[in-house]
Amino acid sequence: MKNIKIELKWAFIFILTMLLWMLFEKSMGWHDEKIADHATYTNFFAIPAILIYVFALLDKKRNTYFGRMSYKQGVVTGLIMTLIIALLSPLAQYVISTYITPEYFTNVIEHAVTSGKMTLANAEAYFNLKSYMVQSLIGAIVMGLITTLVVALFLKSKSEPSVPKA
């Protein structure tokens, strides 16, 4: 457990940030009167999400690897964090859908149907807690993997120059 203390810390920071982001979205009206804007503006969560991965890998690099982290070490760190986030995502989605914005599914179903984007049956099948729990789990894994691979590439330490032999 001590070996993944940093990953646990940043995974919880990620989940907390996600919950705060949902509060922000709700306060902006993107879950009710401005729901038509939700699909666009929710993508801006990528900014804090990526920054959290950057800060997490920098934390691991500084405090575990003494400032020298290989690409593999960065990837392992990010994957551990991603696994924790993925496991916590369905619970976070439950909190979001039950406490933060319980009317979201009703509103988004109505919007999808009235805008002609989906039939009522398709909207109800897609916009529900079970579906969103699965989507959050899969999304956390896919986006976490991609983010990890890219961030670890940028944060890996440069290899030591080889010393020529005399």
Backbone torsions as a table, in degrees:
resi	resn	phi	psi	omega
1	MET	NA	-35.0	179.9
2	LYS	-63.1	-34.5	-177.9
3	ASN	-67.5	-23.3	-179.0
4	ILE	-114.1	21.7	-179.7
5	LYS	-59.2	-42.6	-179.4
6	ILE	-67.1	-42.7	179.0
7	GLU	-63.4	-42.0	177.4
8	LEU	-60.7	-47.1	-179.4
9	LYS	-56.8	-49.3	-176.3
10	TRP	-73.3	-29.4	175.1
11	ALA	-65.6	-41.3	177.3
12	PHE	-67.7	-37.1	175.6
13	ILE	-62.6	-40.2	178.5
14	PHE	-60.4	-49.9	-178.6
15	ILE	-63.0	-42.9	177.7
16	LEU	-61.3	-42.4	177.7
17	THR	-62.5	-40.2	178.3
18	MET	-62.8	-42.6	178.5
19	LEU	-64.4	-41.8	177.5
20	LEU	-64.9	-37.6	177.7
21	TRP	-62.5	-39.8	178.7
22	MET	-65.9	-37.7	174.4
23	LEU	-61.9	-41.6	177.8
24	PHE	-62.3	-47.9	178.9
25	GLU	-57.5	-45.4	-179.9
26	LYS	-62.3	-43.3	-179.3
27	SER	-65.9	-26.4	177.9
28	MET	-81.1	-7.3	179.6
29	GLY	86.4	9.4	-176.8
30	TRP	-76.0	-3.4	177.6
31	HIS	-109.0	0.7	178.5
32	ASP	-143.3	-97.3	-172.2
33	GLU	-64.3	-25.0	178.6
34	LYS	-113.2	33.9	-175.2
35	ILE	-62.2	-24.7	177.9
36	ALA	-62.6	-25.6	179.2
37	ASP	-86.0	-12.8	-172.6
38	HIS	-57.4	-48.1	-175.7
39	ALA	-58.2	-31.8	178.5
40	THR	-79.5	-52.9	-172.0
41	TYR	-72.9	-25.4	179.6
42	THR	-64.4	-24.3	179.4
43	ASN	-65.9	-20.4	178.7
44	PHE	-67.8	-11.7	174.5
45	PHE	-62.7	-20.4	178.8
46	ALA	-57.6	-31.6	-178.0
47	ILE	-63.9	-57.8	177.6
48	PRO	-65.0	-32.2	179.5
49	ALA	-61.8	-46.2	179.2
50	ILE	-66.5	-42.1	178.9
51	LEU	-60.1	-38.2	178.3
52	ILE	-63.3	-41.2	177.0
53	TYR	-64.4	-40.7	178.2
54	VAL	-60.8	-50.0	-179.1
55	PHE	-63.5	-37.0	179.4
56	ALA	-64.5	-46.6	-179.4
57	LEU	-69.4	-34.8	175.1
58	LEU	-65.1	-40.3	177.2
59	ASP	-60.2	-47.1	180.0
60	LYS	-63.9	-42.9	180.0
61	LYS	-60.7	-45.9	-177.7
62	ARG	-70.6	-45.9	-168.2
63	ASN	-98.8	-13.3	177.2
64	THR	-113.6	-40.6	-174.6
65	TYR	-104.7	11.7	174.9
66	PHE	52.5	40.5	174.7
67	GLY	86.1	0.1	-179.7
68	ARG	-127.7	104.7	-177.1
69	MET	-123.8	130.2	176.4
70	SER	-79.9	166.5	177.3
71	TYR	-59.6	-45.0	-179.1
72	LYS	-60.0	-43.8	178.5
73	GLN	-62.7	-39.8	177.4
74	GLY	-65.3	-41.4	179.5
75	VAL	-65.5	-44.2	179.4
76	VAL	-61.2	-44.0	177.8
77	THR	-58.3	-50.0	-179.4
78	GLY	-63.6	-36.9	-179.6
79	LEU	-70.2	-38.2	176.4
80	ILE	-62.8	-45.9	178.5
81	MET	-60.8	-43.9	179.4
82	THR	-60.6	-42.3	179.0
83	LEU	-61.9	-44.1	179.2
84	ILE	-63.7	-45.1	178.8
85	ILE	-61.3	-44.1	-179.5
86	ALA	-61.4	-41.5	179.6
87	LEU	-67.2	-32.4	-179.9
88	LEU	-85.5	-17.4	-175.2
89	SER	-59.5	-44.4	178.0
90	PRO	-61.0	-39.0	176.9
91	LEU	-64.3	-43.0	177.3
92	ALA	-61.5	-41.1	178.7
93	GLN	-63.9	-37.5	176.1
94	TYR	-61.7	-45.9	179.1
95	VAL	-61.7	-44.3	179.6
96	ILE	-60.7	-50.1	-173.8
97	SER	-74.9	-24.4	-177.1
98	THR	-94.9	-39.2	-172.4
99	TYR	-112.1	-40.2	-175.5
100	ILE	-80.4	-47.4	-174.9
101	THR	-144.4	67.6	-175.8
102	PRO	-64.9	-19.6	-179.2
103	GLU	-90.7	-0.8	-175.4
104	TYR	-57.0	-49.7	-176.0
105	PHE	-62.0	-42.6	177.2
106	THR	-59.3	-46.2	-177.8
107	ASN	-66.6	-43.4	-177.0
108	VAL	-72.4	-33.3	175.7
109	ILE	-63.9	-47.4	178.8
110	GLU	-59.2	-44.1	179.8
111	HIS	-63.7	-44.9	-178.6
112	ALA	-61.8	-38.6	-178.8
113	VAL	-75.6	-48.4	-177.1
114	THR	-68.2	-26.8	177.7
115	SER	-83.9	-4.5	178.1
116	GLY	78.9	13.1	-178.3
117	LYS	-80.3	-27.8	-178.4
118	MET	-147.2	157.1	169.9
119	THR	-78.6	163.4	179.3
120	LEU	-59.4	-44.0	-179.0
121	ALA	-62.3	-44.3	179.5
122	ASN	-66.3	-41.5	179.4
123	ALA	-63.9	-43.6	179.1
124	GLU	-66.1	-33.7	178.8
125	ALA	-71.6	-31.5	-176.6
126	TYR	-89.7	-43.1	-174.5
127	PHE	-97.7	82.0	176.6
128	ASN	-152.9	165.4	-174.3
129	LEU	-60.1	-46.7	-178.6
130	LYS	-59.5	-46.5	179.3
131	SER	-61.0	-44.6	-179.2
132	TYR	-68.9	-31.6	175.7
133	MET	-64.5	-43.9	178.2
134	VAL	-65.7	-45.1	179.3
135	GLN	-60.7	-39.6	-178.9
136	SER	-67.5	-38.0	177.8
137	LEU	-64.8	-51.0	-179.2
138	ILE	-66.1	-44.1	179.2
139	GLY	-60.2	-41.2	179.1
140	ALA	-62.3	-40.6	-179.6
141	ILE	-68.4	-50.1	-176.6
142	VAL	-64.7	-51.8	-177.6
143	MET	-69.4	-35.6	177.2
144	GLY	-64.1	-40.8	178.3
145	LEU	-63.7	-49.2	-179.6
146	ILE	-61.7	-47.1	179.8
147	THR	-60.8	-44.0	179.1
148	THR	-59.3	-48.4	-177.1
149	LEU	-61.6	-39.3	-178.7
150	VAL	-76.2	-48.2	-177.4
151	VAL	-63.3	-42.3	179.4
152	ALA	-61.8	-34.0	178.5
153	LEU	-63.8	-42.3	-179.1
154	PHE	-76.2	-26.3	-175.1
155	LEU	-100.6	-3.3	178.3
156	LYS	-65.2	150.3	178.7
157	SER	-75.9	146.7	176.0
158	LYS	-68.9	143.0	-178.9
159	SER	-71.0	148.6	-179.8
160	GLU	-65.5	137.3	175.6
161	PRO	-66.1	137.8	-179.9
162	SER	-75.1	141.6	179.9
163	VAL	-87.5	123.8	-179.2
164	PRO	-65.7	141.6	178.9
165	LYS	-86.3	140.0	-177.5
166	ALA	-86.7	NA	NA
